[in-house]
């Protein structure tokens, strides 16, 4: 298929309209251009506000990540940032219970269950992240030996 600039963009838009998403490799083969050319067209279409590119999993309708992207950048960033205090807290539980993995698993399941039961709003998840971060900062200060000191191993 031999199309030029604006015609290629129109083709890309028609493919998006019919399929809901496009793959760079497939478009480059169909339009007989390099993948870089397709990426450039996609960037131009995004700058023209004719399309909105999204990160993986965010294109699946009604998937959690797609709802976050639709809600705005703050909630998308919060999703990624919230993992940090959560993981630190889970590690603290793991080490404070003598490396009992079941406690960490129970904490993880309970946290996810409560988020599902209460259908936590993205705004309250931002507050939840702030509270967890505060708790983690407190634990990092109070338990600094656990987090920052290397254990001394006996020499043989």
Secondary structure as UniProt FT lines:
FT   HELIX           5..19
FT   HELIX           24..31
FT   HELIX           35..47
FT   TURN            48..49
FT   TURN            56..59
FT   TURN            61..62
FT   HELIX           64..71
FT   HELIX           73..96
FT   TURN            97..98
FT   HELIX           101..117
FT   TURN            118..119
FT   HELIX           122..142
FT   HELIX           144..148
//
